[in-house]
């Protein structure tokens, strides 16, 4: 009876605030924050520079960043059941007009992993399953994305393509 | 044997209801249909009390029914009442109509007797009924919004189901059609227009929508029966109410019936309004109105109370903006109501053809009802005006759900008005009824409506009497039955299964969570879909950065209006690049929908807080540190598809004043989480789900089929295009 009366008194009181303590914390899906970089990077990430070994412009422009002739990224790749490499990139019309179709050579830890030919400008998503024989689990791995042609940019800069995000996903 | 149990269950229910009605009405009204309909209300109320007391057993019902029937002493009441009305004498026309009635009712009887395969009947009307019987009464059900609807009809189903299972329930509903048709005839005879009554009754009874609904475990025809009985009783009270004994009996009966209308179906609230308004208008006495209102409230109150106590909303699952609760969100309610206001039609002008001919509103009333405007000619007479007024009142809810079956409650009044107009032309009424009979024959309807439209088919008598294996009948007539059978076969008792499709729950004893049937189910669906489809994954980071401050609390305000729903997967607070650990002293809240705010602070990217309604200024999420903490950054992780939100951050300083800390968070993308699918599966398991049922035609099923290792699930069976996976 008491609970019924209590329910009547409290029901429908939509404006009151209900406060809760923090719940039990779940195991993190993120890598330890002590690592300087992880397995995937978006160029909008304030920490994107930590992933770049070389071959990129110094700064991102919004969510993307220009590459030069030999862009190389580094990732800490944790052990996982299956992984695939994912790269979101764009060949802008202006540079594509200079270069024409571009062949991209992808190297994992210095070994040629794949070659892809892009015959049209615009946004592209590259993804491919990556067997563990190509990777070092729980260690730093490098990914090089080498275009066979680059365009001339301002101040003699060589421009490859625009990278939005890259890394390893399930 | 099974057919005998079914028939016993149905007949025992009808007999108990009629006996109760007889006890309530005494000599005030001797028409058995009135007694049956009124007694159904009383029986429904008594079954509610038994279910609330947890004593739902066949033996309880047997004792109750036997006691009521004995108390009624029907053997003393079988005398033909004095002054019995005269029905039309036998003639070729009458015999033709009689044959038509018999032919249709035979079809309906076979359909109702056959294994129950109706969409709503096999999912929730009888799914819940079966659960109440298994659990011997009500238990709190927050995962199925249909359990919050008023279930006066389910209480009658429960009584019948206890003896004859599913088909007994359908037969009880069919009894309401018999009572309705009979009363329409009596109404005509009473007013010296027997032909009007008979023709009107034929128009209703032969309608394909009415037929398929009445012969299924639904409640629309029952509501029509209650509405018409109420109309007749009010008419009788207005004519004969001066006699003290009759007033004593009739007024409570009117109130009970009106309240039973609400108990049957929420849209039956108009019965209460109609009864009270009618009695007030005719009597102009507060005491008279109070009797009706009190009896109606007695019937309505249990359903309000049940929802108030269990769902925090007496009108659940609707009116959630007035009664906020964790179980049904406002945005879902808006979407739900929005769909039923127009279905897939482009305009309301399409309703007449869709409801009468095309069958695109879930069934077809019959092309003859396109002639309904002819019935306006009846407005010339007082009786015709009464009929149209009742049609308007009982159809008042129609535009909140334009399904064809929602036209059934006002249909008897429209049909009688049509018959009044048609009978003014010699032979016309008969011609229209015969045309109606031809056009409504199941084979003809089958050629008229699209394949998915709900309609009757002729039921072989061997199937109807359960002389052939019912499994074959189920599989041929109930597309998702194999999924229910699979669940029942391969999962242990007590299991909980999540599914995106409403499967026939009446044929499994397991707890089935259907995606749209509660807020918690929708959260589970989003967790699953975010992992399977990549949608709603918390890939966006909104970062407020500000000079380090000592703060007692922070509050993130949402300041925009729009259609997006605000969502946060994780809210993290940093100081000097390190996340502040979430301490036990912290207190969290949100407005609106505070109930899931902990999900934004559990360190899991798969769970989330969601506002549950479209964004508007005044929404916020707040963290009280229970002391002062130094902070310089607040990061919200969420999905990318909430473009309309505008956020600002406020902080409560050490001196108790609030200051704005930022209103333009930096936006960046985060890394897709590894192990997201496994985490989603584990989260569903943590939320009490043991299995997930996926169908081949669902876009997300392929992801699970291909990546069982990443999900950590095991396929335990497949049937009828569905695969059942056990969660890790």
Interface residues (C-beta under 8 A of the other chain):
Chain A: X3 X4 X7 X8 X10 X11 X12 X14 X17 X18 X19 X20 X21 X22 X23 X24 X25 X26 X27 X28 X29 X30 X33 X38 X39 X40 X41 X42 X44 X45 X46 X63 X78 X80 X81 X82 X83 X165 X167 X168 X169 X170
Chain B: X305 X308 X309 X312 X313 X314 X321 X322 X323 X324 X543 X578 X579 X582 X583 X584 X586 X587 X588 X589 X591 X592 X594 X595 X597 X598 X599 X601 X602 X603 X604 X605 X607 X624 X666 X667 X668 X669 X670 X671 X672 X673 X674 X675 X676 X677 X679 X707 X709 X710
